[in-house]
């Protein structure tokens, strides 16, 4: 399946002073596939080593970290010559051998012409900071497939082509908007994990069968994530982490108006009531890439980070399909778009996921008194308020309160409506499925 990150990898390959690459991401987002695909398309040969599957190869890195010896022994192990000028060396599941990451420093210093890419899950959980050769590697993050990648992945070529060619600010023909909105609902069921999307693609002619098999696949993945938690965090800690993870959909669904509220700590774990007692599990899930944390600011001023608190935030899952599966939401209800106030937090989770895929590292929300805005977007010296509405009703009292107090140059409403810019009110209405293009849209309008 074609991924946008391939473009970033190709840019990395052509850099004059290229450093070894570390590709980070949660399990099952497609790290191994994309590195192998990248190697096949752009190098004479790629050499793949998996440190979870192959215990013997770890021994190569135990003696010392001299690059010439390592390369010689790896060539012998693979029974293949490694050409530093023309080949790609892939180290996968490097969390199982931290010295591999440490060795990247010496590859950078002593053999910079060799393209080396490392990948792993749980890197932020299992490895100490000492394992990362700071200043000697580059990092890229791979997230679940976004909506655009989903369209291409399920052979919706016309829809995918339209989004590829769509220029910010252009009117979207109503017939195309309706088709994209329908496919957007399918994405809410599937999410962006490649194996789930492939399941949907193979069965999509029978929508009922497709969604049933999608849910089965998602259930398997949820079980594998829980097994990972148990494997890498200890029995007692694993129970706490799993409870926090499973509690997030419950908390998102709690608000009667459909919006997501501040994550509350009481009642998540027996006998634990405060942030300090839950900070460990939350940090573990964040480092593992399984959740996104959105800080809530109490003032819309720059730098916005200064107006947040460590214990005041929202939590979302890394994948909207996994969110739906954990929430036990029937696919039919989502496809009919008839799941009441639940639509609100599902739409928010989708937007957060799209923004992270688009390269937004950190998201912020805003709340003062009873007024609340789901997202603030930093643009030059301005903070742009972004209201997220799940359907076609776009009245937003909080947006009015925000505008009167802070006078932003632009307001944005993400919803089910077609694209429209109200110049008089300085308000841009953007379809939810274009959430990943927010930066370009705001740049164009301003």
Buried (B, 14 or more C-beta within 10 A) or exposed (E): BEBBBBEBBEEBBEEEEBBBBBBBBBBBBBBBBBBBBBBEEBBEBBBBBBBBEBEEBBEBBEEEBEBEEBBEBBBEBBEEEBBBEEBBBBBBBBBBBBBBBBBBBBBBEEBBEBBBBBBBBBBBBBBEEEBBBEEBBBEBBBBBBBBBBBBBBBEBEEBBEBBEEBEBEEEBEEEBBEBBBEBBBBBBBBBBBBBBBBBBBEBBEEBEEBBBBBBEBBEEBBEEBBEBBBEBBEEEBBBBBBBBBBBBBEBBBEBEEBBBBBBEBEEBBEEBEEBEBBEBBBBBBBBBBBBBBBBBBEBBEBEBEEBBEEEBBBBBBBBBBBBBBBBEBEBEBBBEBEBEBBBBBBBBBBBBBBBBBBEBEEBBBBBBEEBBBBBBBBBEEBBBBBBBBBBEEBEBEBBEBBBEEBEBEBBBBBBBBBBBBEEEEBBBBBBBBBBBBBBBBBEBBE
